[in-house]
Amino acid sequence: MAAVSDRLPAFPWDKLEPYKKTAAAHPDGIVDLSVGTPVDPVPQLVRQALIDAADSPGYPTVWGTKELRDAITGWLRGRLRASAAEHRNVLPVVGSKELVAWLPTQLGLGAGDKVAYPRLAYPTYEVGARLCGAEAVVYDDPTELDPAGVRLLWLNSPSNPTGKVLDKDELVRIVAWAREHGILLFSDECYLELGWEAEPVSVLHDDVCGGSYEGIVAVHSLSKRSNLAGYRAAFVAGDADVLGELLEIRKHGGMMTPAPVQAATVAALGDDLHVAEQRGRYAARRAALRTALEAHGFRVEHSEASLYLWVTRDEPCWDTVAHLADLGILVAPGDFYGEAGARFVRVAFTATDERVEAAVKRLG
């Protein structure tokens, strides 16, 4: 029996371990800016909602509670300007990475089908294609792809790793192209709340999709905006026929968001104050790191949104990783996200204020 793991690329983060040891040997300890994992507290109202729902002995439903669907559709209408969103247009998922990795399989894709994603991209798009035996193809502009065989098109705005944002006109053009060719479009918008020098727009925005969700689905997560990475709280929204099919498959697979997490998600989506407070923390860390990196000789490209700075010293990315590790700072090499990132590194600003201050001093 062939191992399914044989279809997958080598797990990239294992290659970073030697550099992590070097950085950890710094007298003042490591400053880990390699992974965009939240470090700040879960908002109190979210924790309280989780506690209040802790006595949940029965099975949760895959589609979620009515309260959860109300909260998601309300957020879609208010935050994304997706005015036509109804319950049939939403589906909770067990963290967005799970959805990305298994979506091609759940859509029934396989050999002979193509899954397209940006040339610089979150590695799990490729993983999802490989798991089901589909062909992974990359693009600079999706409308320049040969549409033959493309069954699933991934957008990612704001981008991980670059922070690049697709503006409204670009999204309108891409949605129209995908619909013209009958290609299902999934838009990964997990960093949408974190625009700094641009205002990210959803494919579900009335002005982008024309009030119709035919052929389009957006992916959203509470990991970044609400510090809920440990809760695995996420959802998809859009084409009701696509989500109805996924709901039936996921019911058979028992892919249920735990009931306390559903309650916590309702609380998080209903409160904007904690989102603004967290944005403030990230904005300060971003500004401090950007200034220090530029003074140290780095050039920042894109990075107008998300939780990362995409930077280069115009040298191989692993040379940059080694240089920063010697300073006790760990970053992600750009080639983790595709060959086009071979001379860049991704710097997360999700460390604590104290660790960011330590990095700034070392870069100085």
C-alpha positions, -999 to +999 in steps of 0.1 A: +000+000+000+015+033-010+017+059+018-005+089+011+024+110+026+045+100-004+023+124-025+033+153-003+063+176-003+088+175+025+074+193+056+093+226+051+095+237+088+118+208+096+145+225+075+144+254+099+154+234+130+192+240+129+186+278+126+162+277+154+189+261+176+213+288+166+188+316+175+179+299+208+216+300+218+215+338+219+223+350+255+189+369+256+170+340+241+153+335+207+130+360+191+108+337+170+092+357+141+089+326+118+053+315+124+023+338+126+008+323+157-010+347+181+006+353+215-018+378+230-046+368+253-079+355+241-105+383+247-123+379+280-158+379+265-148+350+242-133+330+270-165+336+291-187+324+262-166+293+260-169+287+297-206+293+297-210+267+269-187+241+285-215+219+297-221+205+261-226+167+265-244+162+231-230+162+196-228+195+179-242+199+143-219+204+113-239+233+101-237+250+135-263+265+158-288+291+145-270+316+167-237+309+150-252+312+115-269+344+126-236+358+138-217+348+106-244+362+082-246+394+103-208+398+101-208+391+064-234+418+057-219+444+081-182+438+076-179+425+041-209+443+025-223+409+014-259+420+017-274+388+002-259+365+028-283+340+043-279+308+064-276+286+033-245+307+023-225+298+054-207+267+068-185+265+099-152+246+095-127+232+120-100+258+113-093+271+078-062+249+072-083+218+074-107+232+048-078+242+025-061+209+027-092+187+022-113+209-001-102+194-034-108+159-021-143+169-008-151+185-042-143+151-058-113+163-077-086+139-088-063+129-117-068+151-147-081+180-127-061+212-120-060+233-088-045+268-094-030+291-068-006+321-066+030+315-075+039+328-040+014+311-017+005+293+015+019+257+010-014+240+019-030+249-015-005+226-031-009+200-004-047+199-010-041+192-047-016+165-041-038+147-015-065+141-041-041+134-070-049+166-089-024+187-107-012+218-089-006+248-112+007+283-102-001+317-117+009+353-116-024+365-130-052+338-129-068+352-160-037+343-180-041+306-171-053+281-197-087+274-182-089+238-196-090+214-167-089+240-140-116+230-115-105+250-085-090+285-084-075+298-052-072+335-045-054+348-014-059+385-006-043+397+016-016+373+007+004+350+029+034+355+026+037+388+008+008+409+023-002+419-012-039+430-016-060+426-047-081+457-053-118+457-061-113+461-099-089+432-100-114+410-080-142+420-104-121+410-134-110+377-119-145+367-107-159+374-142-132+353-158-138+324-134-175+325-140-170+327-178-150+295-178-171+277-152-142+275-126-150+274-089-133+302-071-123+300-035-109+332-019-088+328+012-095+360+031-082+351+066-062+383+069-089+406+056-092+424+090-055+433+089-050+459+062-024+486+069-017+505+037-046+491+017-082+482+025-088+445+016-121+437-001-139+404-002-151+386-033-185+386-016-187+424-016-218+435-035-197+455-059-174+426-067-199+397-072-230+417-081-249+404-052-247+368-065-225+341-050-226+318-080-193+300-083-175+319-055-167+311-019-148+331+007-127+315+035-125+333+069-108+326+102-109+340+137-074+329+144-057+362+136-084+388+143-094+374+176-064+353+188-084+321+184-058+299+166-061+274+194-099+273+191-099+263+154-127+287+146-134+294+110-161+294+083-167+295+046-194+316+029-207+319-006-223+297-032-252+278-015-250+248-039-213+243-032-217+247+005-247+224+006-226+197-011-198+202+014-222+201+043-235+167+032-199+153+029-188+168+061-218+154+080-208+119+069-172+127+080-182+141+114-164+174+107-180+193+135-169+225+153-172+218+190-202+234+207-182+256+231-161+269+202-193+277+183-205+298+212-171+315+215-173+324+178-207+340+182-192+362+209-161+371+189-180+380+157-204+402+178-176+424+192-155+449+173-136+464+203-112+435+208-105+435+171-095+472+171-074+467+202-055+438+187-050+457+155-034+484+176-009+460+191+000+446+157+003+481+141+029+491+168+049+459+164+048+462+126+061+498+126+089+490+150+101+460+131+098+477+097+119+506+108+145+484+123+147+461+093+150+489+068+178+505+089+195+471+089+196+471+051+164+453+042+140+463+015+103+457+023+081+447-007+042+446-006+033+440+030+004+464+028-017+439+049-015+407+069+007+398+099+040+397+080+067+418+064+081+404+032+117+416+030+149+410+012+186+419+012+190+407-024+207+374-013+196+338-011+169+335+016+188+309+036+218+333+039+194+358+054+179+332+077+214+323+089+224+360+094+193+367+115+196+335+135+231+346+145+213+376+160+189+353+178+160+361+154+142+333+136+123+341+104+107+320+076+127+315+043+108+328+013+112+296-007+088+279+017+061+297-003+075+290-038+106+293-059+098+330-065+105+337-028+141+324-030+156+358-021+131+369+005+122+361+041+089+364+059+090+382+092+059+378+115+051+405+139+031+382+162+057+381+190+052+399+223+060+435+227+091+425+248+104+401+221+098+426+193+117+452+213+145+427+217+146+421+179+147+458+173+177+463+196+196+434+179+189+448+144+202+481+156 
